[in-house]
Amino acid sequence: MVVYVTLRRSVKNPMKLLLHACCGPCSLEPVRLLRAAGHDLTIAYLNSNIAPADEYAHRLATLRAWAAGEQLPVIEGPYDPATWEACAGRVGEAAHDPERRAARCRACYRLRFEEAARLAAAQGFDALGTTLSVSPYQYTYIIREELERAAAAAGVRPLFEDYRPFYDEATHRSRSLGMYRQNYCGCRFSDAEAAAERAERKAERAAAREAERAAHAEERAAAEAAQAARRAERAAYDAKQAKKRAALKALREQ
């Protein structure tokens, strides 16, 4: 039977908690909240989804540097992209719509949480949590389902919390700390998707700027046309008045 534990209940029941973390910025608020609840935390960096390898290393280095200042132990699991590719990667290759994308992410969560749950059970942790639910770009309900499933299978307690309300604060804090902030989830699919989304937004901004320039050009053309019409009207009026004056002068000279 899965036992669902919330932060509110755990205040009265602090635990030795293994916290699966995807990166430093996403760890800030979960760690703050879980420590305030009295838990004894150890971070687990188990993220074979992250590609390429230098990106994996960069995120780990950022996490370790911050965790050292917080006196938080960090356990790094094996980096095994081949196993990830055989699992979530295979699902991702067939992803051509949001439903398949969700399936890919589920396979990814499952692989990482199973690894984390086995580690938690082997090292005597009371419970397993994750920082993944900080991001509003993740499938939060799937994260909860897979965390609870993996924890139950390993015989540890799942500690799930929806940290999305703290995303803005985590973003602000990570920027103020000068932490490296990645611009995609981690896997090669999310990298390509994020790049496509950025390109689309860039194209939309360029189109909006072009439309704005065109609108301004039309406004300027209209203003110039109106000004030219006023000048022509004034010139016609001046010509008419000059003709009248010439006629009056001719009459006076008769």
C-alpha positions in Angstrom: 0.0 0.0 0.0 1.3 3.5 -0.9 1.5 5.9 1.9 1.2 9.5 0.7 3.1 11.9 2.8 2.7 15.7 2.6 4.9 18.4 4.1 2.2 19.4 6.6 2.1 15.9 8.1 5.8 15.4 8.0 6.4 18.4 10.3 5.4 16.1 13.1 7.3 13.1 11.7 10.7 14.1 10.3 12.4 11.5 8.2 15.7 10.5 6.7 14.9 11.6 3.2 16.6 10.9 -0.2 15.7 13.8 -2.5 16.0 13.1 -6.2 17.2 16.3 -7.8 17.5 17.3 -11.5 19.6 20.4 -11.0 20.7 23.1 -8.5 18.0 25.8 -9.3 15.1 23.3 -8.9 16.5 22.1 -5.6 16.4 25.5 -3.8 12.8 25.7 -2.7 12.2 22.0 -2.0 15.3 21.9 0.2 14.2 25.0 2.1 10.7 23.6 2.7 11.8 20.1 3.6 14.4 21.3 6.0 11.9 23.6 7.6 9.7 20.5 8.0 12.6 18.9 9.9 13.8 16.2 7.5 17.3 14.9 7.3 18.1 15.4 3.6 20.5 13.8 1.1 20.4 14.7 -2.5 20.5 12.0 -5.2 21.6 13.1 -8.7 20.4 10.3 -10.9 19.8 11.8 -14.3 21.0 9.6 -17.2 18.5 11.5 -19.3 20.6 14.6 -19.5 22.5 15.1 -22.8 25.1 15.8 -23.8 27.6 14.6 -21.2 29.1 18.1 -20.6 25.6 19.4 -19.9 25.2 16.6 -17.3 28.5 17.6 -15.7 27.7 21.3 -15.7 24.4 20.8 -13.9 26.1 18.4 -11.4 28.9 20.9 -10.7 26.3 23.7 -10.1 24.4 21.4 -7.7 27.5 20.3 -5.9 28.8 23.8 -5.4 25.5 25.0 -3.9 25.0 21.9 -1.8 28.5 22.2 -0.3 27.6 25.6 1.0 24.4 24.2 2.4 26.2 21.2 4.0 24.1 18.8 2.0 25.5 15.5 0.9 25.1 14.6 -2.8 25.1 11.1 -4.1 25.8 10.8 -7.8 24.4 7.7 -9.5 25.9 6.1 -12.6 25.6 8.1 -15.8 24.1 5.6 -18.2 22.7 7.3 -21.3 22.5 4.0 -23.2 20.0 2.5 -20.7 18.0 5.7 -20.9 18.0 5.5 -24.7 16.8 1.9 -24.6 13.9 3.0 -22.4 12.6 6.5 -22.6 14.6 7.2 -25.8 12.9 4.4 -27.6 9.5 5.8 -26.6 10.7 9.3 -27.6 11.6 8.2 -31.1 7.9 7.5 -31.6 6.7 10.8 -30.1 4.8 12.9 -32.6 2.1 14.4 -30.5 1.6 15.5 -26.8 0.3 12.1 -25.8 3.4 10.4 -26.9 5.5 13.1 -25.3 3.8 12.4 -22.0 4.6 8.7 -22.5 8.3 9.5 -23.1 8.4 11.6 -19.9 6.7 8.9 -17.9 9.3 6.4 -19.1 12.0 8.8 -18.1 10.6 9.5 -14.6 10.1 5.8 -14.1 13.7 4.9 -14.9 15.1 7.6 -12.6 12.7 7.1 -9.7 13.2 3.3 -9.7 17.0 3.9 -9.5 16.5 6.4 -6.7 14.1 4.1 -4.8 16.5 1.2 -4.9 19.2 3.5 -3.6 17.0 4.8 -0.8 16.1 1.2 0.3 19.7 0.0 0.1 21.0 2.9 2.2 18.3 2.9 4.8 16.4 6.1 3.9 12.8 6.4 5.3 11.4 8.1 2.2 12.0 9.3 -1.3 11.1 12.7 -2.7 11.9 14.7 -5.9 12.4 18.2 -7.0 11.0 17.6 -10.5 7.6 19.0 -9.4 9.0 22.5 -9.1 8.8 23.0 -12.9 5.5 24.1 -14.4 6.7 22.5 -17.7 6.7 19.0 -16.3 3.9 16.5 -16.0 3.2 16.9 -12.3 0.5 14.2 -12.0 2.8 11.7 -13.7 5.7 12.6 -11.4 3.5 11.8 -8.4 2.2 8.5 -9.9 5.7 7.3 -10.8 7.3 8.4 -7.5 4.7 6.6 -5.5 4.9 3.5 -7.7 8.7 3.3 -7.5 8.8 3.9 -3.8 6.2 1.3 -3.1 8.1 -1.3 -5.1 11.2 -0.6 -3.2 9.5 -0.5 0.2 10.2 3.1 1.1 7.7 5.9 1.7 7.0 8.4 -1.1 7.1 12.1 -0.1 5.5 14.0 -3.0 4.8 17.7 -2.9 3.7 20.0 -5.7 6.3 22.7 -5.6 5.1 24.6 -8.6 3.8 27.5 -6.5 7.4 28.1 -5.5 8.8 28.2 -9.0 9.0 32.0 -9.3 10.9 32.2 -6.0 13.2 29.4 -7.1 13.9 31.3 -10.3 14.6 34.6 -8.5 16.9 32.9 -5.9 18.9 31.0 -8.5 19.4 34.1 -10.5 20.5 36.1 -7.5 23.0 33.3 -6.6 24.4 33.3 -10.2 23.6 29.7 -10.6 23.7 28.1 -14.1 20.2 27.8 -15.4 19.6 25.4 -18.3 17.1 26.2 -21.0 15.7 22.7 -21.6 14.6 19.8 -19.4 17.6 17.6 -20.1 17.1 15.0 -22.8 17.9 15.4 -26.4 14.2 15.5 -27.3 13.5 18.4 -24.9 16.6 20.2 -26.2 15.2 20.0 -29.8 11.7 20.9 -28.6 12.9 23.9 -26.6 15.1 25.1 -29.5 12.1 24.9 -31.8 9.9 26.8 -29.4 12.6 29.5 -29.0 12.9 29.7 -32.8 9.1 30.0 -33.1 8.9 32.7 -30.4 11.8 34.5 -32.2 9.9 34.3 -35.5 6.7 35.6 -33.9 8.6 38.5 -32.3 10.2 39.3 -35.7 6.8 39.2 -37.4 5.3 41.4 -34.7 8.2 43.9 -35.2 7.7 43.8 -39.0 4.0 44.4 -38.6 4.6 47.3 -36.2 7.1 48.8 -38.7 4.6 48.4 -41.5 1.9 50.0 -39.4 4.2 52.9 -38.6 5.1 53.2 -42.2 1.5 53.4 -43.2 0.9 56.0 -40.5 3.8 58.0 -41.7 2.7 57.7 -45.3 -0.8 58.8 -44.3 0.6 61.8 -42.3 2.8 62.8 -45.2 -0.1 62.5 -47.7 -2.3 64.6 -45.4 0.5 67.2 -45.1 1.0 67.3 -48.9 -2.7 67.7 -49.3 -2.7 70.6 -46.9 0.3 72.2 -48.7 -1.5 71.7 -52.1 -4.7 73.3 -50.6 -2.7 76.2 -49.3 -0.9 76.7 -52.6 -4.2 76.7 -54.4 -5.6 79.2 -52.0 -2.5 81.4 -52.3 -2.8 81.2 -56.1 -6.4 82.2 -56.0 -5.7 85.1 -53.7 -2.9 86.2 -55.9 -5.2 86.1 -58.9 -7.7 88.2 -57.1 -5.1 90.8 -56.1 -3.9 91.0 -59.7 -7.4 91.5 -60.9 -8.0 94.3 -58.4 -4.7 96.0 -59.3 -5.6 95.9 -62.9 -9.0 97.6 -62.2 -7.3 100.3 -60.1 -4.9 101.0 -62.9 -7.6 101.5 -65.6 
